[in-house]
Amino acid sequence: MGIDLPGDMSNNKERRRLYFFILLLAAVVLLILGRLVQLMIFTPQGETPESITLPVVERGPILDRNGKILAISTRLDSVSAWIPNVAEPDDSAELLSQILEIPLETVLSRLENSTGFVFIKRKITPTESEAIQTAKAEGKLAGIDLSPEFGRNYPEQTLASHVLGYVGVDNIGLDGIEYTFNHVLSPPAVSTVREEKEVLGHQVFLTIDINIQQAIEGYARMAYEENQADAVSILVMEAATGDILGYCGIPNFDPNEYNRYDNRALKNLPLVQAFEPGSVFKIFSISSFLQLGGLDPEAEFFCGGVYQMVLPDGQTIEIRDLASHGWVNAEKILKYSCNVGAALASEQVGEEDFHRMLELFGFGKPTDLPLPGESAGILSEPVRWSARSKATIAFGQEVSVSSLQILQGATVFANRGLILRPHIVKKIVSAQGETIQKLEREPLQEVLSPESAQQILQMMETATEDGGTARRGRVEGVRVSAKTGTAEVLDPETGEYSEDHFVASYLGILPTDDPQLIIYVVIDHPKGPAYYGSQVAAPVFKETAEWLVDYLGIPRSGAEVIQHSGSVRIRLPEPLQVNSDMPELLGMPKRLLLPLFQQREFEIRMSGDGYVVAQDPPPGTPLKPGTVITLYLE
């Protein structure tokens, strides 16, 4: 049985419950507000335990094999605006347009269409920064600020640009080593350590020698202009290690201003362009036939200028040569670059075996050089070969390769049958100087027997003798094994070989008796009076090789060897005396001339740095008190 309470007592109980709930809710709100006040006002910024920060990452440098800087990070200012503080947008826009050399409309648009923070221009030059600082000191550009950022600088400008690549405005690699080693040069960093404000990226040392790079780019540029070519490439490799000492493709670009260049200049031709190699390919074909046992070095074939093959259905295939070479063996096929001889020799082996050998040489797959966009070339499976494919592949048609693949394949002949992986990176070093990774010589597999590799080297050497197609590439006092190539290029409109577009090339290994260098020169579409590799590529190889032999100190036969004790006596300038004669100071370095300033009887004036190239008064002039002696140095 229920008990009914008076109405006023029931209402009082409900009111008490309501009051209690309101008080509890108010206490919770006050607690939350108090905590917020504590965090926002009384707790110093950044003291939240275990707060995640993103340290500034300074991108590591890229250097040549000897430590010469090719790419380095620099601190550059970016121009930004805080719109609420921009008092005079029209005047500020006009001044910024003049200083930054960007259209007035662009600056106005950013100032008028933004409500808070906005970048006006990222990573400006030091000169532009100085101009903006001066304007702000004069009370102009209110609301405009300079924010320091890391930029990327390439002090050698176009040098090795296709290897280095470039970075975008946010300092992220977009091509070349900058792209493939982005995680090494600029390691991702998230830190809970408050003191760690900056992370230093690792250093990447290339196999490139900056002096060799400068030389080959000069020779490539001359060949490009003299032959009115579409492109010229020169690759130089250290034969025993696979290290690439020089890597050049013309046209090239300046990574500091990469966005001003078209795709033609940005294209890394030695890596990404695949082309039919022409007769250079004969060294890989003939060596394959020798290794397979289908070809005896002394076996002879008759070249009457035309190769003919009669098919089972009675159809006849004809392949014409440039000349009738008569009876040729393997050596003469290479010396005279005989297409008919190479085609006849190909009949001695099977398609599958020939294809397998070419794969061992590295054709049909990328070399895995750490640069983006590498072409694998084209080496079709034998099931897709036509009746003439084996013969035409033997002399460099119906197969496409990159310049880098040819360079790698040539390591087989320079390393007694072993193929090496090409390297463009030598080592990775931390910012503290600790070597993190060092890339050593990397043999992949044996392709030829040592005897077959040596045979081909000696056969290639005959091509540089009188009558050989590679004779224009001879180097005085150094034995050179070489092969030329002249390849036709398919016309994409007609589907047939062009009548005027050729790729001329020259591959050389030297010295023959102790291979130290592999050099490959490619001239795409020479438009001068000559276009054969023996005519236009051979002289470029010769100039390059002559320079390299002297630079690297490769001995020349017949060269005089001078014995030296190893000590050098330096001639010090004698003290100048009144009434004596002015001595000969030409060729003296600046540091040895400094004691002259201690002599009070004469007035010494010095202009320039380096070594004395001119002096006044001339040698033999009598010296008098107060004589003015002027030295010019360079």
NORTA-V389578 format. One line per field, one symbol per residue. ss: DSSP state (2 for helix, 1 for strand, 0 for the rest). phi: phi as a letter, one per 30 degrees, with the letter a starting at -180 (. if undefined). A space follows every 10 residues. Layout:
ss=???
phi=???
This chain:
ss=0000002222 2222222222 2222222222 2222222222 2200000000 0010011100 0110000011 1111111111 1122200022 2222222222 0002222222 2200001111 1000022222 2222222000 0001111111 1110000000 2222011000 0011122222 0222200000 1000000111 0011110002 2222222222 2222220000 1111111100 0011111111 0000222222 0022220022 2200100222 2222222222 2200000000 1110011111 0000011111 0000011102 2222220022 2222220000 2222222222 0000000000 0000000100 0222000022 2222000001 1022222222 2222000111 0010111110 0000111100 0011110002 2222222222 2200000000 2220100101 1111111111 0000001111 1111111111 0000001111 1111000000 0022222222 2222222222 2200000000 0000000000 0000000000 1000000012 2222222200 0011111000 1111110000 0100000111 1110
phi=.dcdcdeddd dddddddddd dddddddddd dddddddddd cccedjcdei ddbcddccdd dcbddcjddc bbdbcbdccb bcedcddbdd dddddddddc hbeedddedd ddcccbdadc achddedddd ddddddddic hdicbccdbd cbbcdchddh ddddiacddc icdcaieedd cedddbddbb bccdddcbcc ddcccdddcd dddddddddd ddddddchdd abbbcbbddd cidddbbbbc dbacddbedc cdddddddee ccdcbddide dddddddddd ddidbcecdc bcccjbcbbc dedjdccbbc cdaccidbce ddeddchddd ddddddddbd dddddddddd djdiaddidd bdidddibbd dedcdddcde dddecjcibb bceddddded ddddbhjccc ddbcccabbd ddjdddbbcc ebdcadcbde ddddddeddd dddcdejddc ddcdcdibdb cbacbbcdcd dddcibdddb cbccbacbba dedaecbbbb cbcchdcddc bdedccdddd dedddedddd ddiddcdidd ccdbdjcbcc ddddedbdic cdddceiddd ddceedddcd dbccbbbjbj bdcabbddej ddcbeieccc bccb
